[in-house]
Each structure stands twice: as structure tokens, then as C-alpha cells.
Amino acid sequence: MMEKTRVAAIAALVLGIALAASACSGGGDSSGSSSNGQVVLTFWTNATPGPGLTYFQNAVKTYHSLHPDVTIKIQTVQNEDFDGKLQTALNSNSAPDIFMQRGGGKMQAMVNANQVAALNLTATDNANVSAAALASDSIDGKVYAMPTDTQPEGIYYSKDLFTRAGITSTPTTIPELEADVAKLKAINVAPIAVGAKDAWPAAHWYYNFALRECSQTTMNDTATSLKFTDPCWTKAGDDLASFLKVNPFQTGFLTTSAQQGAGSSAGLVANHKAAMELMGNWDPGVISTLTPNQQPLPDLGWFPFPAVPGGQGDPSAMMGGSGGYSLSKNAPKEAFGFLEFLVTKDQQEAYATAFVTIPVNKAARSVVTQPYNISALQAFGKAAYTFQFLDTLFGQNVGNAMNTAVVSLLAGKGTAADIVSNTSEAAAKG
């Protein structure tokens, strides 16, 4: 969600914990308060304790030193709780001034409800942020979020475990991936980790099969109409059910969380208990917090989701998007200044280093030296087209229905047809 996005979609602390540059926040008060010329802004993120959260703490301190009349209080919200708690705050007019934005249908709903402010970017802002990234955060020609990184999705893997299993090259098709699953099982390693307890990580397998089975036209039309009538949507579910027959996932994947602790799907990769995980490019940062020494995994690699023989989608197409931050409709003008600050070259270099990610500001990309990020960035640049994570693209209610139906299929309690029917029913309800 990244999804999650997926955003900077990284697990964090519970909602009640509030961190500020120098003191704790007083809660989720909506519009920035001011007195004696001082402005206090509230800022919600899902950044986990560690380098990512430290980056934001340093960023608000630096911004305050440059703008002494502006204080920003950080409140960190656990990733899987973020959307629901933000929606509650938006609906009760108690939204934070600055908050993480997933984009897609979720952002569209905020725009329709007049809960989020349009951003008037300057020429400098546009130079700092690529047009492609801004497109993901725009509706009807207006920008509603400032992107902070680029989030191509793919499969992260352990090079060491691949070598042990005798795998000499990364798979380019699903049959090749299935063959590698068998080789990893032969050395008693869980081939693929997935955190199905959180639903969305498991659903990303369906998203990517849909991206391979459905044409770009069908994907675009469905994003607008929310009608899942093309047979490719059912075929994607059938592909996932077929893939499940090779038992690719770890034992207990249905009750495994995605990002919390060594036993999570990210933790299994971090500790060489599993060889692969399908995830957005926030994953290396999460993995690095879960290794035994809490350092980046030295043998981590990346490859794009494999091609599906006979699929109508372009095999180079990618799931992804851009992580960003929005302003509530009542946010003071000073809040936009902080968003502009986050996409400056120096801040983008620090952000990318902390989150082990790909900065949206191209001038900051000299810090992208990790092989997995270089591979992901190259594939992203060659992609025929990209799509946002489907639960984000289709909006919260429709996306949640799809995610739940996918997990039911994986649990043996549902079918590919159920994914389509349950998602269509949610779309019909509006």
C-alpha cells in the first residue's frame, strides 16, 4: 500500500506516539496553530523508527533553523493503520497539515470531498521534481501531492541463496520463476516470502499478474470505469492460483506480517530465511532495519516481475508510483514551503540515503549506488508504461475488496471469479 506505495509505505509506531524536533506533539490537531508570529504545523508519516524517521526529524530541525517562525511536529502512524486513521481525521476536520499521500483513487476521493489542497508549484519546484512523478500526483491538471521518491516494484532477492541453489541468472518468465522455486526448496529455503496477514503484500501478486495479462488499454479503461469485465482480470487470478500450486511461499504466509519484526516477510529475507519478496522500492530500507546488525543486506538484488506467456500486457510494464506528501485544505501557507524544501537536492540526497530509495530529484541520483536500486531505476526507465498499485488506483473501498478476495484465493476459500465479482460489487456500491 504502496502501496503502501505504498508509499514510503513503511511500518511505524502506533498513532499515539508523536515525535517532534524537540518535543512531543500534542496530538492530531488539524490546521496549523499560530501565536506571536509563530506557526506550528502537524505532520503525519508512516516512517519507521530508524534512519527514515531520523531523516524527517533532522529535516524539520533544519527547516526550523531556516524558518524560526515555523515549528513542525511529527506524528508517526503504523503503515497498515495509516489510511483509516487519516480518513477519520479528514472526515472530522482534524486532519494534519501535512500527511503522506498514497495517490490514485484514494487521493481522488480526498479531492472530491475538498479535503486536500492543490499545490501551486514554482519553476524551481518543477525542475526539482520530474514531470512523470508529478503526473502520479495530479488530477485534472492540478498537483495534489509533492512526490519524494520513485517507487518501481519488483522482486528483491538474496544473491547468496540463489548461488547456493544453483540459480545462475534471474528469471524472466513465470515458468523460469517456478523452476527457481523448486531449486530453492531443494536446499530447504523458503523461495518467496509474503506477508499475507496485511493483505496488500499478497494482493500485489495479483496486481502484477493482471499487469501482464491485461492490455494497457484495458488497465486504463478499468481505472476510469471500475468495470472488471475483461476476461484478463479472471485470467490473472487463474495465473495466481496456478502459481500457488508450486508452493512458492513460506509456511504460515497467511498469518505473516509484511514489515514488523524478524518474522515478517521482509525479516525473513533480511535473515536469509527466504530468498525473495515482491515489493516496492521501500523494501531495502525495511530489510536493513531487520538484519542482525541492522545494516543493509549486502547480497540483496532485484529483478522485474517476470513475463507471463500469452499475456496482453507489455512484459516491460511495471507496477509503481511515487511516494509523496499532501496538505490538508486548511493548512497554512508555510506548510507548502516545507514540501518545497523536501525536494531540494541536498534534502533528496539525505532522504534517498536514509530510506535506501530512488530520489525524485534527478540531480540527487548520484547517491543511488546500490545494485538493486540501479537495476530498478534502469528497468523503470525502460518500462513501456507504469501503473499505480491497484488498491491505490481504484480507491480504498474497491482496493480493500480486491485485496481481501485475493487473500481468500490464497487461503483456498475463494476463486479468481470471486476476485472479480467481489471487486465489482464494491465498485458498484461506490
Secondary structure, 3 states (H helix, E strand, C coil): CCCCCCCCCCCCCCCCCEEECCCCCCCCCCCCEEECCEEEEEEEECCCCCHHHHHHHHHHHHHHHHCCCEEEEEEECCHHHHHHHHHHHHHCCCCCCEEEECCHHHHHHHHHCCCECCECCCHHHHHHCCHHHHHHCEECCEECCEEEEECCCEEEEEHHHHHHCCCCCCCCEHHHHHHHHHHHHHCCCEEECCCHHHCHHHHHHHHHHHHHHCCHHHHHHHHHHCCCCCCHHHHHHHHHHHHHCCCCECCCHHHCCCCCCCCCHHHHHHCCCEEEEEECCCHHHHHHCCCCCCCCCCCEEEECCCECCCCCCCCCCEEECEEEEEEECCCCHHHHHHHHHHCCHHHHHHHHHHHCCEECCHHHHHHCCCHHHHHHHHHHHHCCCEEECHHHHCCHHHHHHHHHHHHHHHCCCCCHHHHHHHHHHHHHHC
